[in-house]
């Protein structure tokens, strides 16, 4: 009987367990928390209090792994629409034209997404979820190389036990103890790239006002208001989620952290480049407390080039590569990491030596492209420190033009949306075809600006849907 262990039962761990269930006789998922009986927050997922985006690639992978995921999410109140058509978006260039990006995605709270995935995972009879159990260490034996044989785990309030396994997958997130497990075995930690933008955010749920009470010009389902780098680091969003709620998140970079008291939170939102978000929440019923988070460091552990020799161990999700959550890539990259593990299993089977090498290589190839987008974006802020992604300084002027073109030109937005939703290669943002589209769009805008002055951004986001040309 073959057995795989997954450490961590959040989204990355559940996706990995679902994949492993097709290859191993039994799979056990260990998590320190007790899972809620309904849609609720839990201690091990502190980010569940904050706004989450499920990118199109992540949505497709979750539907593939858990058929019926999308339908069930909608049945339980998730919203489905095109971001460019359903959100009012304000960036440094003003309000974006309302348009069609070509992709519809789902909008829901993190607890709802996890509850639907967990419900479907439990239907697989060879996958067991062990709650309130902490994995303390890897168990190994020396063959021709060091080989993982299981874990030492401690159920809450009980004595430690040793559980045998043919493969151990670390999916325990930002707080992963894998580096210390490896150190205890005398193995080096993987090299890391770290980027810190000193970002923080604070969030609260609100009951949305009924349509009849909203001003006629408030056509939008969600709001997205960005800061203006390098000098104004404040932004905020209102994401529509289930149960007629908005999840409102205030964001600050450069240590300009949003307050968590009522007065300070509202004043922070009032200070944004548009007062619309502050005006909106005044018409809403607050639900619960304002919850802060400053765990936003980008960290990439390079297991693909790790010098340690350890068979039977792999890692996925935030424990390998954690992004600044402000960019909304975490859930989707977790699902794609599980897909790379699945591909490696199909290619090399259960080989304890070859599987980690193949998985870490393929996973890093995908993650490096996302890393360049996310960590590179943080360097628009002057206080950001860390290892710049290769070429980010050189390409920063181009990405400024890319952002402006995607914001102002629906045709460019449609071209790059599959890239930023991870359907296409994330490195494709600098492909010749995209570069030409950006330069052409920029030239046309500059010529128009020479012929006529650019009007100041209006206070109200445009409601008419603009077509790409």
Secondary structure, DSSP 8 states (H G I E B T S, - for coil): --EEEEE--SHHHHHHHHHHTTTSSEEEEE-SS---SSS---TT-GGGGS-----HHHHHHHHHHSTTHHHHHHHTT-EEEEHHHHEEEEETTEE--EE--S-EEEE--HHHHHHHHHHHHTT-TTEEEE-SEEEEEEEEEESSSEEEEEEEEEETTS-EEEEE-SEEEE--GGG--HHHHHHHTT-----EEEEE---EEEEEEEE---GGGS-TT---SEEEE--BTTTB-EEEEEEEETTTEEEEEEEE-TT-----SHHHHHHHHHTSSSSHHHHHHHTSEEEEEEEEE----EEEE-GGG-----BTEEE-GGGTEE--GGG--HHHHHHHHHHHHHHHHHHHTT-TTHHHHHHHHHHHHHHHHHHHHHHHHHTTSTT-EE---TTHHHHHHHHHHHHHHHHH-HHHHHHHHHHHTTSS-GGGGGSHHHHHHHHHHHHHHHHHHHHS------SS---SEE---
